[in-house]
Amino acid sequence: MTQQTQQTHEPGSDTATTATGATTATGMTTATDATSATGPRASGAHPADTPGTPDPHPAGHAAAGPSAPVTASARAALAPPFPPLAEPRPLGEHRVWPRTFHDRLTAPLPGLKALARFAREGAVRPGPEGLADIPGLPYAPAGLPRPGAGTLAVTWVGHASWIVQVGGLTVLTDPVWSRRILGTPARITPVGVPWEALPPVDAVVISHNHYDHLDVPTLRRLPRATPVFVPAGLGGWFRRRRFTRVTELDWWEGAELSGVRFDFVPAHHWSKRTLTDTCHSLWGGWVLTAADGPRLYFAGDTGYGHWFTRIGRRYPGIDLALMPIGAYDPRWWLCDVHCDPEEAVRATQDVGARRMAPMHWGTFVLSAEPVLEPLTRVRSAWEKAGLARENLWDLPIGASALLGPDTDGPARPVTGAANAPDAPESAPR
């Protein structure tokens, strides 16, 4: 049965702060802050869901020292989710969505003036000096770990693609195994894990529909019965490609698969895949929570903003944040949709994550910063924030790290993990 779904900026709130798209006389898309009445919700309202309102239940900040993974019982002792989490949605539910999600934008899309400036100045690739460090990009492929019960394992494939082993499931995030994606040069580092080395894939999560996150050649390699968790409005794209177990979620909604909960959370970004589908599907990140304790936040693609504190409030006790740190220069063009390294560290603190693993850098050349700069800047920002070095999992591509079941022990990195050397193993030329 197909269910009509009402679009809301903050499910669980009586009011919803939106960025409303409007077209001016010049054809520019603008955004204005508005508070729209959306009617009562089952989980109740919360005044701090409006930007600028003090948060009576702030998220915890990232721990300054080593910390053990949070077990389910320990998480229950933390401040409860606020508002309470929604009941899980049925897997594979067919839903009807609004035609556009423009009202979810937290910043206006570029108008004519910005596009003209970009045409004049738009350096979107680093110069020769910025590309000179490609041979030094960290690349240290190793065999996949075999985590035991209650262990969270992550392996960085490159860009926003991770192999996440949690709660007995193997989950791929934004899987891109292709050498090229539309509109960019070929990847500058190899894929960290050969496709043939993957264990059976139990689920896939997609953050949004941009080509560097939604890759058709890679998805064609998957069995069509693979469970796929996607943003609202993107389910039809997968069903047209004969995927049979597609679950679409709105922000703050969740679903469960084999004891692992998949929650879709907001991001400061947008969506577009063709000339005519701008913001026709939603964008966001994912929180994965295993019944036996570990909780992971995959941020997807995002700028910095107010959503992070709210994610931390609703999902306390995040053990690890997979956070984008690249594709940020020129800043005037990209600041609304891509965090820079310093913002990524602040976002990790805002969500209350105990550890951060940087991503979205060192794979595809999407912007003008030097290719190695995101790594050096995030290390500096982490140190300046007074955070423990061992909690920055600056993995080389192909490396893994684990959080073990011993709740009294620190994170246990494996080959090439948390304390990657300042002069990492070079990527093959």
N, C-alpha and C positions, 0 to 999 in steps of 0.2 A: 504494500500500500504506500502511495506517495503522500508525504505529509507536507503541508504548507508551513514554512518556517518564517517567522517574523524576524526581520533584521533588527538587532539591538547592538549598541556599542558596548554595553556592559551588562550581559545577562546576569541577573541577580541583583539589579539595582532599579529603583524607581525612576531615576534620572540617568541620562546617558549623555556624556559630553562627546560631541562629534565635531569633526572638521568637515564642514559642508562644502562640497564642490559647487562653484557657481561660475557661469561663463559671462565675462564682461563684454562690452561692446567691441573690444578688440579681439575677442576669441580666446583670451588668456584664461586658464583655469586658476581660480583663486580658492582659498579656504578660509572660512571664518569659524571661530569658536561659537558653538551654540549648545544650549542645554535643552534637550527635547524630551517631552513627556513620552514615555514608552509604556506606561501602564505597570501594574504590579507584577512582580516576579515571585516565583515560589520561594526563593531563598532570601528575600528581604532586601532592603535598601541599605546603603552605606554612604554617608556624606563625603567621605574621603575619596570616593570614586570620581570626584570632580577635581580637575587640576587646580592647584592653588589652595585646596582645603587641607588643613593640617591633618596628618594621619594619626589617629589615636592608637593604632597598632602597627608601628613601623616594623619593617623587616629587619632581621638581624644582619649585622655586617660580617664580612668574611673574617674567619678566625686569623689572628696574628701568628699563631704557632701551629704545629702539627696537630691534627685532630682525626679521630677515628670516624669511620662511616657511621651514619645515624641508622640505628635499627628501627624497626616498626614500633617497638615499645618505647624507645627513646624519643621518637618523633611525636608520639602521643603525648609526651610530657611537655612539648613545646607549646607556644601559643597556638590555639586552634586556627585552622584556616578561616579567613574572614574576607568576604562572606563565606559561608560553608560551601564545600564543593557540590556541584550538581550531581544528581544521580547519573550513572553511566548510561550513555545512549546505546541502543541496539547496534550491533555490528551489521554493516551492509545495508543500513536503512536508506531508502530512497526519499529524498527531501527536495522541496521546491524552494529556491532561494531568490532574493531580489536580483534584478538584472545587473545592478551595479553596487559596488561597495565604496564608492567615492566618499561617502560620509564617514568612513573609517580612517581617512587620511589625517595625520596629525601635522602635516605641513602641505602647502600647495605644491602641485606639480609645476615644473618649470613653465613659465609663460613666454611670450614672444621676446620680451626684453632679455631674459636669461638665455634663451636660445640664440639670440643675436650675439650676446657676449661670448657664448660658448663657441660660436662660429669664428669669432675674432681671435679668441685666446686659447681655445680648447685643446690644450696638450693633454691627451688621455693616455699617453705612453711615456715612460721615463726616457731620458736621453741616454746616449751610449754609456755615460758614467754610471747611471742608475741601473743599467743592465749588466754591468761588468761583474757583479757579484753572483750572477746566476750559478756559476760552478760551485760556489760556497753555500748554496741553499741546503739546509739540513735534510738529509735523505738517508735513512738507516732501516731498510726493510728487514723484517724478522718474521719468524713463524707466528701464527696467531696463538694467543694464550688459550688455555683450557680452564676457565674459571670454575671453581667449585660452587656449591650451594651458598647463597648469600653473598657472592662476589660480583662486583661490577667491573667489567673490563671494557676498555675503549681502545680502538686502533684507528689511527689517522690515515686515511687513504689519500688525502689531498683535498684542498679547497674546503667545501662544507660536507664532504663525504666521510662518514665514520662507520666503522663496524662496532656496534654496541652490543655487548653480551650482558644481559640483565635478566634476572628472574628465570633463568633457563632458556631465554629466547635470544636469537641472533637477529638484530634489527639494523637495517641500513638507513642512514640519514642522507637525504638529497643525493642519491647515488649517481655519480658521474665517472664512468670509467673510460670515456672517449678521449682521444688525443686532442680533438678540436671541438669547439662549440661555435655556434653561429656568431660572427662578428668579432672574433678575437683571434690572436695568433695561437698556434699550437701550445699546449701546456709546456712549461719550462722545467718541470720535474716529472719523472715517471710516476705512474700509479703506484701507490705504496704496497698494495696487495694484489697479485694477479687474480682475475675473476675465477680461474680454475681452482684457486686455493681456498675459496670461500666454503664454509660449511653450509648446510641448507639454510636458506633465508626464511625466517619465520614472519617477518613483517618489514614494511618500508614506511618511513615517514617523509613527507614532502612539506617544505616550508612555504613555497610559492612557485609560480610558474615561469620565472625567468630561466633562460636557457642554460645558465651555469648552475642551476639547481634542479631542473627538470629536463633530463636528457633522454630522448627517445631511443637512441641506439643501446644505451645501457638497460633501460626498462624492457626492451624487447628480449633481453636475455633471461628475464625472470619467468617462471611459470605463471600462467594467467590466474591461477588460484591463490597466488601470494596475497595475504592480507595487506592492504594499502590504506594508510591513514593520510587524508589530504584536507586542505582548507575548503571551507564552504565555497561552492561554485565550481570546483575543479573535478568533481566526481564524474561528470559526463565525459570529460576528456579521457579519463581512464576507461570508462565503460565502452567508449567507442573503439578502444584498442583491446577490447575483450577481456579486461580484468574483471573478475567476477566477485571479488570480496573487497569492495571499496567503501570505506567509511568516511563521510564528510562531516566535519565538525566546525562549529562557530567558536569564536573566542570564549574561553572559560568553560567549554564543554569537554567531556572526557568519554572514553570507552575502554573496555577491558578485554584483554586477550590473554588467556592462560595465566591469569593471576597478576599480570602486569597492566597497570593503568596508563593510558595514553591521553594526556590533556593538551589541548590546543590553546595557546596563550598569545596575547597581542604582541606586535612588533611595530616599530616605526619604519614602515617601508611602503611598498605598493606592488602592483602586479600588471604585467603586460606581456603578451606573447606575439600578437599580430597588430596590424594597424587599427583594428576595430574593437579590440577587447580590453582596453585599458580599465583596470580595476573591476573587471567582471568576475573575478574570483578573489578570495581573501588571501591574506598573507599572515605569517606569524611564526612562532616557535613551538616547541614541544617539551612537556615535562613528562618523563617516564619514571614511574614509581613501582618498584617491585614489592610484592606482598612481604618478602623477607627483609625489607629495609632500604636498600640503596635507592636514591632519588637523583636523577640526572636532568639537567636543563640544557636543551639544544636550542640556541637562540635564533638559528636560521640566518637571515639577512636583516640587519636593523641599524637604524641610527640610535642616538642616545636620547632618552626622555623619561617621562613620568611612569611609563608602564612597568619598569623594572621593580620599583618598590612595591607595586601592587602584586606583581608575580610572586615576590618574596613573601608577601603577607598571606597570599592564598595557598602557597606551597612552601611552608616552613621546612627547614632542615635539608636544603639542597646540598648534596655531597659534592657535585661537580658541575660546573657551567662550561659548556662548549661555546666559546664566544668569538665572534668575528673581529679581526683586528686590521684588516687590509682593505684596499680599494677605497681610499679616503681622500685622495688628492687629485684635482684642486678642491680645497675645502669648501669654497663658496658654492660649488656645484653639487657636492656629495654629502655635506654634513647632515642633511635631514634624513638620509637613508642608509648611511654607513658609519659605524663607530670608527673613530681613530683609536690607537692603542690606549691612550690615557682614558678615554671614555669607556672602553671595554673593561678596564680595571674598576672604574667607578660603578659600572653596571653590575659587575660581579659582586661588589660590596652591597649594592642596592638590593639584589635578590637574596642576599645572605648566604651565598655559596661558599663552601669551605675551600674549594679548589677551583682553578680556572685552567682550561686547556685552550690555547689560541687556535684559531682556524681562519679560513678565508684569506689566505695569503700564501705566497710562495708557490703557486700552482699555475694560475692564469694571470697574464698581465692585463688588468682591467682598468688601471688608472696610472697616475703620473708619479707616484712616490717610488724611490729606489726600491728594488725588489727585496733587499734585506732589512730595510729600515723598520718595518713593522715589528720584527723580532727584537731589535735593539731598543726600540722605544717602549715596548710592553715590559721588557725586563727592567728598564729604568723606572717606569711608572709603578711597577709592582714594588720595587725597593723603596721608592719615595713614599708609598702608601704604608710602609712599615709592615708588610705582609711577609710571612715566612717563605723563604725561597723554595722550600720543598713542596709548597702548595701551588706553585706555578708549574703546570705540566706543559712546558714548551716542547712538545714532542717533535722529533724529526718525522717527516713523511714516512709511513711504513712502520712506525714504532707503536708500542702499546703501553698501557699502564693499568694497574688493577687496584681496587679497594677490597681488601680481604675481610673475611667474616669476624676476625678478632677485633671487637669494638674498642679495645684499649690500645691498639697499635696504630701507627701512622700509615699513610698511604704507602703501598708497596709497588714502586714502579718496576717495570721489566725492561728489557733491552731498549736502550735509547730513550728512556722515558724522562721522568720529571726533571732531573738535574742534567739536562743536555748540556754538553760543553759549549763554551763560548766560541770555539772553533769547530763546528760540527762536521761530521763526515760529509763530504761534498756529494752533490747530485751528479750522476753520470752526465757527461756532455752529450 
